[in-house]
Amino acid sequence: MEFETTYDTECQETDRSSSRSEWMRGLREAVPVMLGFVPFALVLGAQATRKGFATTEVPLMTGLNFGGGSEFAAIQLWTSPPHVLLIVAITFLVNSRHLLMGAALTPFLKGLSKRKACMALFFMCDESWAMGLADTKRREATTLSLPYYMGAALALYWTWVCATYLGALLGPVMGNPETYGFDMAFPAVFLILLKGMWTGLRAAIPWLVSLAVGVLACVLLPGAWYVVVGSAAGILCACCFQGGRS
């Protein structure tokens, strides 16, 4: 009995040590993306205060929504009084890609409790989603490393919330941060993520289809429909390629 108790204790300590190591690995690998978040978040915070947001309202919005694209769209549409239904509709359209991202991540959440799965999905953003899937494929695993994912996701979450708050505080002093080129940070971060997921030209064809259709929809359709149309086109193309291989 004493041997079994000692063995169980050692296993628990090993599991905790492994979880801490994975959490720190996720945090370390998220650092470059965190640095890319900062200038983009400063732009959002400064724009929000110019639209009349209180400094405390900015981190409240970014913390509860945690979707940069939809937050920028909401700020651009913000008036006094605000058109609430329009802002809600556009926010839903821009964030609708999370439905597809969550569906793609779900098979790798097997074995997690509903509480842990919902927590992982709440903190999911484009970057943490891409990092989690890329790490899973790199390890040739069938399940997501939750400590790794949460280490990255929480680091990105708090960087975004704190940096948007800082942008709201510094906005009146900085003026328009876009004049410094800060708005280029977001596209740069996505290019880095795509490089990390690159496995060859054939596998990238759905990306290119999604890009082309999204740009065309942006030109021809009003609002944020290009997000839905581009995402759906990329998924359909990927399914066609997968079916062809089968």
ChimeraX attribute file (.defattr): number of C-alpha atoms within 10 A of each C-alpha:
attribute: neighborCount
match mode: 1-to-1
recipient: residues
	/A:1	6
	/A:2	7
	/A:3	8
	/A:4	9
	/A:5	10
	/A:6	11
	/A:7	12
	/A:8	12
	/A:9	12
	/A:10	12
	/A:11	12
	/A:12	12
	/A:13	12
	/A:14	12
	/A:15	12
	/A:16	12
	/A:17	12
	/A:18	13
	/A:19	17
	/A:20	15
	/A:21	15
	/A:22	20
	/A:23	20
	/A:24	17
	/A:25	16
	/A:26	26
	/A:27	22
	/A:28	15
	/A:29	14
	/A:30	23
	/A:31	15
	/A:32	12
	/A:33	22
	/A:34	22
	/A:35	15
	/A:36	21
	/A:37	23
	/A:38	23
	/A:39	24
	/A:40	24
	/A:41	28
	/A:42	28
	/A:43	26
	/A:44	29
	/A:45	31
	/A:46	28
	/A:47	24
	/A:48	26
	/A:49	21
	/A:50	16
	/A:51	14
	/A:52	13
	/A:53	16
	/A:54	13
	/A:55	20
	/A:56	11
	/A:57	16
	/A:58	24
	/A:59	23
	/A:60	14
	/A:61	14
	/A:62	24
	/A:63	17
	/A:64	11
	/A:65	15
	/A:66	22
	/A:67	21
	/A:68	20
	/A:69	13
	/A:70	22
	/A:71	22
	/A:72	18
	/A:73	16
	/A:74	21
	/A:75	19
	/A:76	13
	/A:77	15
	/A:78	18
	/A:79	12
	/A:80	7
	/A:81	6
	/A:82	11
	/A:83	12
	/A:84	12
	/A:85	9
	/A:86	13
	/A:87	19
	/A:88	12
	/A:89	14
	/A:90	19
	/A:91	20
	/A:92	14
	/A:93	18
	/A:94	21
	/A:95	22
	/A:96	16
	/A:97	18
	/A:98	18
	/A:99	10
	/A:100	15
	/A:101	17
	/A:102	16
	/A:103	11
	/A:104	12
	/A:105	20
	/A:106	14
	/A:107	12
	/A:108	18
	/A:109	19
	/A:110	12
	/A:111	11
	/A:112	14
	/A:113	10
	/A:114	10
	/A:115	8
	/A:116	13
	/A:117	15
	/A:118	13
	/A:119	12
	/A:120	22
	/A:121	17
	/A:122	14
	/A:123	22
	/A:124	26
	/A:125	21
	/A:126	15
	/A:127	18
	/A:128	26
	/A:129	22
	/A:130	20
	/A:131	22
	/A:132	24
	/A:133	20
	/A:134	17
	/A:135	19
	/A:136	17
	/A:137	14
	/A:138	10
	/A:139	12
	/A:140	9
	/A:141	12
	/A:142	12
	/A:143	19
	/A:144	23
	/A:145	20
	/A:146	20
	/A:147	19
	/A:148	25
	/A:149	28
	/A:150	23
	/A:151	23
	/A:152	30
	/A:153	27
	/A:154	19
	/A:155	20
	/A:156	25
	/A:157	22
	/A:158	16
	/A:159	20
	/A:160	28
	/A:161	23
	/A:162	19
	/A:163	24
	/A:164	32
	/A:165	26
	/A:166	20
	/A:167	29
	/A:168	29
	/A:169	19
	/A:170	17
	/A:171	23
	/A:172	13
	/A:173	11
	/A:174	16
	/A:175	13
	/A:176	16
	/A:177	21
	/A:178	17
	/A:179	9
	/A:180	11
	/A:181	12
	/A:182	18
	/A:183	17
	/A:184	13
	/A:185	17
	/A:186	18
	/A:187	12
	/A:188	13
	/A:189	17
	/A:190	16
	/A:191	11
	/A:192	13
	/A:193	18
	/A:194	14
	/A:195	9
	/A:196	13
	/A:197	18
	/A:198	12
	/A:199	10
	/A:200	8
	/A:201	10
	/A:202	10
	/A:203	13
	/A:204	16
	/A:205	15
	/A:206	22
	/A:207	19
	/A:208	16
	/A:209	20
	/A:210	25
	/A:211	18
	/A:212	15
	/A:213	19
	/A:214	24
	/A:215	16
	/A:216	14
	/A:217	19
	/A:218	17
	/A:219	10
	/A:220	11
	/A:221	13
	/A:222	9
	/A:223	14
	/A:224	20
	/A:225	18
	/A:226	23
	/A:227	21
	/A:228	18
	/A:229	19
	/A:230	25
	/A:231	23
	/A:232	18
	/A:233	20
	/A:234	22
	/A:235	16
	/A:236	15
	/A:237	18
	/A:238	19
	/A:239	13
	/A:240	13
	/A:241	15
	/A:242	10
	/A:243	9
	/A:244	8
	/A:245	7
	/A:246	6
